[in-house]
Amino acid sequence: MSQPNVGAAYSARSAEYTRLFGSIDSTHADDRSLVQEWASRLSGKVIDAGCGPGQWAGYLRSLGTEVEGVDQVPEFIATARERHPEIPFTLGRLEELPAANQSLAGILAWYSVIHTPPQDLGNVLAEFARCLEPGGSLLLGFFEGDAVEEFPHAVAPAYFWPVEEMSARFQGAGFAVASTHSRRDPGVRPHGAMVAVRRIRPAPVR
């Protein structure tokens, strides 16, 4: 399924998604701790890439982080603006973030690339590298699996990623992996998260 179709699928189910996942209270306590620790080390602007209805952007703002949210789903942007009027939210794509070269201290991409086909992930990571200042940090959440494999997510086809393979993709895009995190809770898909730092000289964009 193409990215425009993914956006349309989320638009059709935006109210349901917001009801289920649109509050920071719906997130795992370990994830909030990880995001808090990550944000505490940043000095400068952060983009919440694929912000949905704004729960993580709101959380980052509560921690004192300068944050902007970006999402391709108009309904999510409208909800985020209503809930968090103090935060700028922009309609946009992961491959074309509204940021100048090397202008960001951090990018949070929490389950934002789960629908990105493996052959297209490099373009997204290259865009993240373009926007981050040298030494800037990326925190990405994803579904962990034993192989890169598509599965029938409730909204649109999504992908499992092994930590090792995701690490290799990060390194190829100009990042140094700082830490990896895995969690397997009963009744839910395995969770993975990765913190990476933009190297001084990122890999060239292909």
C-alpha positions as CSV (number, residue, x, y, z in Angstrom):
1,M,0.0,0.0,0.0
2,S,1.4,3.4,-1.0
3,Q,2.0,6.2,1.5
4,P,-0.9,8.3,0.2
5,N,-3.2,5.3,0.7
6,V,-1.8,4.8,4.2
7,G,-2.7,8.4,4.9
8,A,-6.2,7.9,3.6
9,A,-6.6,4.7,5.7
10,Y,-5.7,6.7,8.9
11,S,-8.0,9.5,7.9
12,A,-10.9,7.1,7.7
13,R,-10.2,5.7,11.2
14,S,-8.8,8.9,12.8
15,A,-11.6,9.2,15.4
16,E,-11.1,5.6,16.4
17,Y,-7.4,5.9,16.5
18,T,-7.6,9.1,18.6
19,R,-10.0,7.5,21.1
20,L,-7.7,4.5,21.6
21,F,-4.2,6.0,21.4
22,G,-4.6,9.8,21.4
23,S,-3.8,10.2,25.1
24,I,-0.3,10.0,26.6
25,D,-1.9,7.8,29.3
26,S,-2.4,5.1,26.7
27,T,1.4,4.8,26.2
28,H,3.6,2.4,28.1
29,A,5.4,3.8,31.2
30,D,8.7,2.5,30.0
31,D,8.3,4.4,26.7
32,R,7.5,7.6,28.5
33,S,10.6,7.2,30.6
34,L,12.7,6.6,27.5
35,V,11.3,9.6,25.7
36,Q,11.9,11.8,28.8
37,E,15.5,10.6,29.2
38,W,16.1,11.2,25.5
39,A,14.6,14.7,25.5
40,S,16.5,15.7,28.6
41,R,19.8,15.4,26.6
42,L,18.6,17.7,23.8
43,S,19.1,21.4,23.4
44,G,17.1,22.9,20.5
45,K,14.1,22.2,18.4
46,V,12.6,18.7,18.0
47,I,10.1,17.5,15.4
48,D,7.6,14.8,16.3
49,A,7.5,13.1,12.9
50,G,4.3,11.3,12.3
51,C,2.8,13.0,15.4
52,G,-0.8,11.6,15.0
53,P,-3.2,13.5,17.3
54,G,-0.3,15.0,19.2
55,Q,0.1,13.0,22.4
56,W,3.8,12.7,22.2
57,A,4.3,16.3,21.1
58,G,2.2,17.4,24.1
59,Y,4.3,15.2,26.4
60,L,7.6,16.7,25.0
61,R,6.2,20.2,25.5
62,S,5.4,19.4,29.1
63,L,9.0,18.4,29.6
64,G,10.1,21.9,28.4
65,T,11.1,20.7,24.9
66,E,10.6,23.1,21.9
67,V,8.6,20.8,19.6
68,E,6.7,20.9,16.3
69,G,4.4,18.1,15.1
70,V,4.2,16.8,11.5
71,D,1.7,14.3,10.1
72,Q,0.2,13.5,6.7
73,V,-3.3,13.0,8.1
74,P,-5.4,16.2,8.1
75,E,-7.7,14.9,10.8
76,F,-4.8,14.2,13.1
77,I,-3.4,17.7,12.6
78,A,-6.7,19.3,13.3
79,T,-7.1,17.3,16.5
80,A,-3.5,18.1,17.6
81,R,-4.0,21.8,17.1
82,E,-7.2,21.8,19.1
83,R,-5.7,19.8,22.0
84,H,-2.3,21.6,22.0
85,P,-2.8,25.1,20.7
86,E,0.6,26.1,22.1
87,I,2.4,23.7,19.7
88,P,2.8,24.2,16.0
89,F,1.5,21.3,13.9
90,T,2.1,21.0,10.2
91,L,0.6,18.8,7.5
92,G,3.5,17.1,5.8
93,R,5.3,13.9,4.9
94,L,8.2,12.1,6.5
95,E,10.2,12.4,3.3
96,E,9.8,16.2,3.2
97,L,10.0,17.6,6.8
98,P,9.5,21.4,7.2
99,A,13.0,21.9,8.5
100,A,16.2,23.5,7.1
101,N,19.4,21.5,6.8
102,Q,21.0,20.6,10.1
103,S,18.5,22.7,12.0
104,L,17.0,20.1,14.5
105,A,18.4,18.9,17.8
106,G,16.1,15.8,17.7
107,I,13.5,13.9,15.8
108,L,11.0,11.6,17.5
109,A,9.5,9.0,15.0
110,W,7.4,6.9,17.3
111,Y,5.9,4.1,15.2
112,S,5.9,6.5,12.3
113,V,7.7,4.3,9.8
114,I,5.9,1.0,10.5
115,H,4.0,1.2,7.1
116,T,7.1,2.3,5.1
117,P,8.1,-0.4,2.7
118,P,11.7,-1.6,3.4
119,Q,12.9,-0.3,0.0
120,D,11.7,3.2,0.9
121,L,13.0,3.4,4.5
122,G,16.4,4.7,3.3
123,N,14.7,7.8,1.9
124,V,13.0,8.6,5.2
125,L,16.2,8.1,7.2
126,A,18.1,10.2,4.8
127,E,15.6,13.0,5.3
128,F,16.0,12.7,9.0
129,A,19.8,12.9,8.7
130,R,19.4,16.0,6.5
131,C,17.4,17.8,9.1
132,L,19.4,16.9,12.2
133,E,22.4,18.9,13.2
134,P,25.7,16.9,13.6
135,G,25.3,15.1,16.9
136,G,21.5,15.5,16.8
137,S,19.5,12.5,18.0
138,L,16.8,10.3,16.5
139,L,14.5,8.2,18.6
140,L,12.4,5.7,16.6
141,G,9.8,3.2,17.8
142,F,8.9,0.1,15.7
143,F,7.5,-3.4,15.7
144,E,10.4,-5.8,16.4
145,G,10.5,-9.2,14.7
146,D,12.8,-12.0,13.7
147,A,12.9,-10.9,10.1
148,V,11.8,-8.0,7.9
149,E,8.3,-9.1,7.3
150,E,5.0,-7.6,6.3
151,F,1.9,-8.2,8.5
152,P,-1.7,-7.2,8.3
153,H,-1.9,-4.2,10.7
154,A,-5.4,-3.0,11.5
155,V,-5.1,0.2,9.5
156,A,-2.7,-0.7,6.7
157,P,0.0,-3.3,6.0
158,A,3.0,-2.8,8.3
159,Y,6.4,-4.4,8.9
160,F,8.4,-6.1,11.6
161,W,12.1,-5.3,11.8
162,P,14.9,-7.1,13.6
163,V,16.9,-4.7,15.7
164,E,20.1,-5.7,13.9
165,E,18.6,-4.9,10.5
166,M,17.2,-1.6,11.6
167,S,20.6,-0.7,13.1
168,A,22.2,-1.5,9.8
169,R,19.8,0.8,8.0
170,F,20.5,3.6,10.5
171,Q,24.2,3.2,10.0
172,G,23.8,3.3,6.2
173,A,21.9,6.6,6.5
174,G,24.6,8.4,8.5
175,F,23.7,7.5,12.1
176,A,25.6,5.9,15.0
177,V,23.3,3.8,17.1
178,A,23.5,4.8,20.7
179,S,21.1,2.3,22.3
180,T,18.4,-0.2,21.5
181,H,15.4,-1.3,23.5
182,S,13.1,-4.3,23.2
183,R,10.0,-5.4,25.0
184,R,7.7,-8.4,24.7
185,D,4.5,-8.0,26.6
186,P,1.7,-10.6,26.5
187,G,-1.1,-10.0,24.0
188,V,0.7,-7.3,22.0
189,R,3.3,-7.3,19.2
190,P,7.0,-7.1,20.2
191,H,8.2,-3.6,20.6
192,G,11.5,-2.1,19.6
193,A,13.1,1.3,20.0
194,M,16.4,2.8,18.9
195,V,18.3,6.0,19.8
196,A,20.8,7.1,17.2
197,V,23.0,10.1,16.7
198,R,23.7,11.8,13.4
199,R,27.3,11.5,12.5
200,I,29.4,14.5,11.6
201,R,29.5,13.3,8.0
202,P,26.3,11.4,7.1
203,A,26.1,8.9,4.3
204,P,25.3,10.5,0.9
205,V,21.7,10.5,-0.2
206,R,21.2,7.9,-2.9
